[in-house]
Amino acid sequence: MNDIIFALASAKGRAGVSVIRVSGKNSIFSIEKLLKNTLPVDNKCLRKIYDADDNIIDEVLILTFKEKASFTGDETVEIHCHGSTAVVTYILQTLSNIKNFRIADPGEFTRRALENGNLDLTQVEGLADLIESETEAQRRLAIRSMDGALSSKVQEWRKDLIRAVSLIEATIDFADEDIPTDVTPEVLGLINKTQSDIKSEIKGSFAAERIREGFEIAIVGPPNIGKSTLLNALAGRDAAITSDMAGTTRDVIEVKMDISGFAVTLLDTAGIRETTDKIEQIGVDRAKLRAKNADLRLFITHSGEPNDLKLNPEENDIVVIGKSDLLNKPDILAISGKSGEGLDSLLEEISDRLSRLSIGAQTATRERHRISMIKAQRFLDSGKLLIEDNLELSELASSEFHQGIQTLSSLIGSVGVEDLLDEIFSSFCLGK
């Protein structure tokens, strides 16, 4: 952590302005040497920046951040230079020749923010998701994580569990003191409340994870029903080959889209039918498997009945009639990728289904979060059973609750014991 790290913080390539970030102890003093000038107290100024031979490289905007007041928690300098490749390259070369300066490793600025306590693990993940976000729903979800929404919940759970454990251990270690002897009701109340909250978070994590990663929608139907034409119409380009010949689509074709702020991958699958063609049959089998694993399915049929395909739609699946340009006054939603008829209505239906799938989305967005919470639940279940069966097993129950607290703490990267001791002494005035 003694090294001063630097890197281009803005995107590579020519731009009006590029930003180079420098962070580490004494980074402000080191940059002042390149500027041949001191930096003002108000942390921003225009300065000429020089190389080792006192040649002017560029005129730049300098922003300075003192220790504990920066993103990383260390002294930080941002150099806003003209965004030509030549200027950026020369400044980076000049910085690399300074003693104790080195190019930052991938994610090292954020890692230092974590190590300095400016961010926890879930906030780091939220930051990564924000950078990768492509849709409005992904952006909103990432902002919640980066803002510490899950961290706050975990801290509240830990607080209640620490209170529960402190009550148990106080009765064990200080049995002769003037403290409550039957703490079971309060302990169980705290445990039950925490478990209920965790259960809700686990349930909502699946929806949140789909929002973060994107939904998959499989277009399913018989050959020559217009699946590939529909895909191309929705994508606004020729992503799939279309023809009047059955079996043209042999493999799953994927197209990424933004539908009403949701990240969606449309899957054009092989036409489902009985066939003796071994290659086509492989495509049909893949289509069925991929459709089964998709978040929802769009069934395109001749009659509007999915039974034509010998497939059963699930609750949020959509069934439509294909090639509506060849029909007269259909009774249900009919679409035509060729003419565009019904596409607006179809997109509304898809948006409605995605909104339904997103209901209940919580702040936990990753499988890692879910696994940690499930493990914590198991420890809490075990400890609760011990208390309910025999109060004399409180010591064993306390151990299980400790494990639950540690598991939750690992979720955000914070594991401590001092706060537990503080709770015991403050609650029961044991320091007499």
C-alpha positions, -999 to 999 in steps of 0.1 A, spaced: 0 0 0 31 23 0 31 24 -38 14 52 -56 -8 37 -83 -20 54 -115 -41 45 -145 -64 60 -171 -98 63 -155 -118 73 -186 -123 52 -217 -94 45 -241 -93 63 -274 -95 98 -286 -118 121 -266 -122 157 -257 -110 151 -221 -93 121 -206 -89 114 -168 -59 99 -152 -62 89 -116 -33 88 -92 -37 75 -56 -14 68 -27 5 84 2 22 116 -8 7 115 -43 -3 152 -41 33 162 -33 47 140 -61 23 155 -87 33 190 -76 68 183 -88 55 176 -123 35 208 -122 65 229 -111 39 245 -88 20 240 -56 -17 230 -56 -43 253 -41 -62 245 -9 -96 244 -27 -85 212 -45 -89 223 -81 -68 243 -105 -54 246 -141 -18 238 -144 8 230 -171 23 195 -166 59 189 -175 81 158 -183 114 150 -166 132 174 -190 110 203 -182 91 201 -215 54 211 -214 32 180 -220 -2 197 -217 -23 222 -198 -45 202 -174 -72 205 -148 -60 191 -115 -84 178 -88 -70 167 -54 -85 147 -27 -70 144 8 -66 111 27 -100 97 39 -118 122 16 -112 103 -17 -128 72 -33 -98 50 -23 -94 65 11 -58 75 2 -45 108 -12 -57 110 -47 -50 133 -77 -71 134 -109 -54 148 -140 -80 159 -166 -60 163 -198 -68 167 -235 -79 133 -247 -56 127 -276 -37 94 -276 -4 112 -277 -11 133 -247 -24 105 -225 4 81 -235 31 107 -227 16 116 -193 13 79 -184 50 73 -195 61 103 -174 43 90 -143 58 55 -147 93 70 -145 87 85 -110 100 65 -81 73 44 -62 48 51 -91 33 21 -109 4 12 -131 -26 1 -111 -37 -35 -113 -72 -42 -126 -97 -30 -99 -69 -19 -76 -84 15 -69 -117 -2 -58 -97 -28 -38 -80 0 -19 -114 16 -12 -125 -18 3 -93 -22 24 -96 13 37 -133 7 47 -148 31 21 -167 3 5 -178 -32 16 -180 -62 -7 -216 -57 -18 -209 -21 -26 -179 -31 -47 -202 -55 -66 -227 -28 -70 -201 -5 -85 -190 -32 -109 -227 -38 -119 -232 0 -124 -202 2 -148 -216 -29 -167 -252 -17 -167 -269 -14 -201 -305 -8 -191 -324 14 -167 -335 -15 -145 -299 -27 -142 -288 9 -134 -314 12 -106 -305 -21 -91 -267 -14 -92 -272 20 -76 -291 4 -47 -263 -20 -41 -236 6 -44 -255 28 -20 -253 1 6 -289 -12 6 -279 -48 12 -251 -38 36 -276 -19 57 -299 -49 59 -270 -72 69 -259 -48 96 -294 -47 110 -296 -85 110 -262 -87 127 -273 -61 153 -304 -82 163 -284 -114 163 -257 -99 184 -283 -88 209 -298 -123 210 -263 -139 216 -255 -113 242 -286 -122 261 -278 -159 260 -241 -155 269 -250 -131 297 -271 -158 314 -244 -184 309 -213 -164 320 -229 -142 346 -256 -164 361 -250 -150 396 -255 -114 385 -287 -95 387 -298 -101 351 -329 -116 336 -330 -154 338 -355 -162 311 -343 -145 280 -359 -171 256 -389 -150 245 -367 -120 235 -341 -143 219 -366 -162 198 -383 -130 188 -351 -115 175 -342 -148 157 -376 -151 141 -376 -115 129 -342 -119 113 -351 -152 97 -383 -137 82 -363 -109 67 -336 -132 53 -362 -155 38 -378 -126 20 -344 -114 7 -335 -149 -5 -368 -152 -24 -363 -118 -40 -327 -125 -49 -337 -146 -79 -357 -118 -95 -329 -93 -88 -303 -117 -103 -323 -119 -135 -325 -81 -137 -288 -79 -133 -279 -106 -157 -308 -101 -181 -339 -122 -190 -340 -149 -217 -371 -151 -239 -373 -181 -262 -393 -178 -294 -409 -212 -299 -430 -225 -328 -432 -249 -357 -411 -244 -389 -420 -215 -412 -443 -198 -386 -422 -165 -387 -399 -169 -357 -368 -157 -374 -387 -129 -392 -400 -118 -359 -366 -118 -343 -352 -97 -371 -381 -73 -368 -376 -68 -331 -339 -65 -334 -342 -41 -363 -316 -60 -383 -311 -93 -401 -299 -114 -372 -313 -146 -384 -315 -162 -419 -351 -165 -432 -365 -186 -460 -396 -206 -470 -377 -238 -465 -385 -257 -433 -356 -263 -410 -336 -233 -420 -328 -224 -383 -307 -253 -370 -292 -237 -339 -302 -212 -313 -296 -176 -324 -293 -149 -296 -300 -112 -299 -296 -88 -270 -322 -61 -266 -335 -34 -242 -373 -39 -237 -389 -12 -214 -356 -9 -195 -350 -46 -190 -320 -64 -205 -334 -92 -227 -318 -119 -248 -342 -131 -275 -336 -167 -285 -346 -178 -320 -350 -216 -318 -353 -243 -344 -388 -251 -356 -403 -278 -334 -416 -308 -355 -410 -345 -360 -381 -350 -384 -359 -378 -397 -330 -353 -404 -304 -360 -377 -289 -325 -378 -324 -309 -377 -334 -331 -348 -303 -319 -328 -316 -284 -334 -351 -293 -323 -337 -309 -291 -316 -279 -284 -346 -256 -290 -367 -275 -264 -339 -275 -238 -331 -238 -242 -368 -229 -242 -373 -249 -210 -345 -231 -193 -355 -196 -205 -372 -171 -182 -403 -171 -204 -414 -184 -238 -431 -168 -267 -452 -194 -285 -460 -187 -321 -487 -210 -335 -511 -214 -364 -541 -217 -342 -532 -198 -310 -530 -231 -291 -496 -242 -278 -509 -278 -277 -501 -278 -314 -465 -280 -304 -471 -305 -276 -457 -280 -251 -473 -266 -220 -469 -229 -214 -461 -216 -179 -478 -188 -161 -459 -159 -177 -455 -174 -212 -471 -156 -242 -491 -174 -269 -497 -156 -302 -507 -164 -338 -480 -160 -364 -481 -144 -398 -511 -122 -391 -507 -106 -425 -522 -137 -439 -552 -138 -415 -585 -120 -413 -596 -105 -379 -579 -130 -355 -596 -135 -322 -564 -133 -301 -531 -114 -304 -516 -120 -338 -483 -108 -350 -464 -104 -383 -427 -98 -383 -430 -91 -420 -456 -63 -419 -450 -52 -383 -486 -59 -373 -491 -66 -336 -455 -59 -326 -463 -30 -304 -489 -50 -286 -464 -79 -283 -438 -56 -267 -463 -44 -242 -471 -80 -233 -435 -88 -229 -429 -57 -208 -458 -67 -186 -445 -102 -181 -410 -90 -173 -425 -66 -147 -443 -95 -131 -411 -116 -130 -393 -86 -113 -419 -82 -85 -403 -88 -52 -367 -81 -64 -346 -74 -33 -312 -60 -28 -293 -93 -30 -283 -98 -66 -258 -127 -68 -257 -163 -61 -229 -156 -35 -253 -135 -15 -280 -162 -17 -256 -190 -6 -244 -169 24 -280 -162 35 -291 -198 31 -261 -209 52 -269 -183 79 -305 -195 80 -293 -231 87 -272 -219 116 -301 -199 130 -325 -229 126 -301 -251 144 -296 -227 173 -333 -220 176 -341 -257 179 -315 -261 207 -331 -233 227 -366 -245 221 -357 -281 231 -337 -273 262 -327 -240 277 -296 -257 292 -283 -261 256 -280 -223 254 -242 -225 250 -245 -247 220 -272 -225 206 -250 -195 211 -223 -212 190 -247 -217 162 -258 -181 163 -222 -170 162 -217 -190 130 -248 -174 116 -234 -139 124 -200 -147 108 -217 -161 77 -237 -129 73 -206 -108 80 -187 -126 53 -214 -115 29 -203 -79 33 -167 -87 41 -169 -76 78 -163 -101 106 -159 -87 142 -162 -98 178 -157 -66 197 -192 -53 191 -206 -85 207 -186 -78 239 -197 -42 238 -233 -53 236 -230 -76 266 -213 -50 289 -235 -21 279 -268 -41 282 -262 -56 316 -239 -32 334 -215 -60 342 -184 -39 349 -191 -35 386 
